[in-house]
């Protein structure tokens, strides 16, 4: 095994040990007001765009999430807890439409912080938007604050 391969195995073992935290981040469910700043290309023209959108999240309580970005497709995701600081975690997800067969959708990864016993919560991360048909691609910085901890009514992906 190469040195690089050994390092990856070691990292995988550390991550596996850290996967079962003593405490878990509180529910990330709710509506978040997100400030989004994107750089990308659409129809052959590079550009920048800033916008404010809502992100709705349903935390299913088992680590899985339903995600709905205003103006984009809904998607699925998961939340992981930071062992050393259980009020912190990472939210990751993808659009239901994103697949190798059709590169249309988004991928999201953000650090999350939920204040214990409070409705306060925030996320800070990256949103990648892809649309091969419309010839669009963008990388976006996202800063979101939770404005409601009430779980919205969302449906998951329809799997065929």
N, C-alpha and C positions, 0 to 999 in steps of 0.2 A: 504494500500500500504506500502511496506517495505521501509525503509530508502534508500536502494540501488535503488529501483524502482523509488522513488521520485527524487533522484539525476539524474537518466537517463532521466526522463521527463524534469527536469529543464535544463539539458544539451541540449536536443533536442530543447527546446524553444529558448535557446540562439543561437544555431546554425541556427535555422530557421530565427531569426531576423537578423543574420549576412549574410544570403544568398543573400541579394540584396544590393551589394555595390554601393556606389555613383559613383565610377569609376571602370573600369575593366582593368585587365592586358592586355597589348597589345598582338597581335597575337603571339602564340608560334610556328607558322608554320616554317618549315625549316629543314635543315640537321644539326644534332648534332654529333660531334665526342665524343664517350663515352669511358671512361676508366672503365672497369668492373673487379671486383675482386670477385671471387666466392669460396664458400666452399660447398661441397656436397658429394653425393654418386652416383656412377654409377656401376651397375653390382655387387654390394656388396662391392665395394672398395671406401673408403673415400679419398677425395683429395681436392686440391686447384688449382685454375686456374686464371690467369690474361690475359686479352685480350683487344684489342681496336676494337670497332665496330661502325658502323654508325647507328643512330636512325633517321628515317625520320618521320616528323610530319606534318599533315595537320590540321589546325585549321579551322573548318567550320564556325566560327563566331557566333555560337549560344551556345557555351560552349562545344560542342562535338568535338571529335578529331578522326582522323585516325592515327594509329601508325604502323610503320614497323621497326622491329629490324633486322639488318643484321644477317642472319643465322637462324632466327626464323620465326614463322608464323606472319602474319599481325594481327592487332587487332583494337579495338575501345576503346575510353576513353573519359574523360571529364577534363575540367580545371575549377578550382574555384579560385576566386580572394580573396586575403587577404584585408579585409576592411580597416584596418589602414594603409596599405602600398600597394596601387593598382599596383605597379610595381612587387609585389610578388604574387605568387599563388601556387596552388598544382595541379599537373597532376597525374591522376590515369587512369589505363586502364588494359584490359585483352585481351588475344589472342582470336581470333575468335573460335579456336578449344577447348577452355577450357570449360568443362561442367561436371556435375556429371556423365554423361554417359561415358565420356572419359577424364580422367585426363591427358591431353596432351596439354601443352601450357605454358603460363606465366601470371603473374600479376605484375604490376608496380605501384609504388607510389613514387613521388618525389616532393620536393620543387622546384619551378621554379622562376627565376628572369629574367625579360625582361626589359632592359634599354629603357625608353621612347624615341621615335624618333631615335632609333639606331637599327642596326642589332644584337647588342650584346645581348646574352642570355645564361642562364645556367640552369642546372637541377642537383639536388643531391638527391639520394634516394636509393630505394631498388627494385631489380628485383628478383622475385621468379620464378624458372623454374621447371616444373613438366613434367614427361613423364613416365606414368605407364607401357607402353609397353616395353620401353627400360630400365626400372628400374633405372631411373635417378631422382634426386631431388637436387636442389641447391638454396642457398640464395646468392644473389650477391649485393655488394655495387656498386653504379653507380655514376660517376661524368662526366657530359657531358657539352660541350661548343658548342654553335651554331656557325657553320662556314658559313652558308648561311641562309638568311631569306626567300628565294624563296620557295614557297610551292611546294613540289614534287607532282608528279601525282601518287596517290595511290587509290586503290579500297577498299571499305569497306568489311565487312563480307557478304558472300552469305548465307542468311537465308533460310532454307528449310522448 
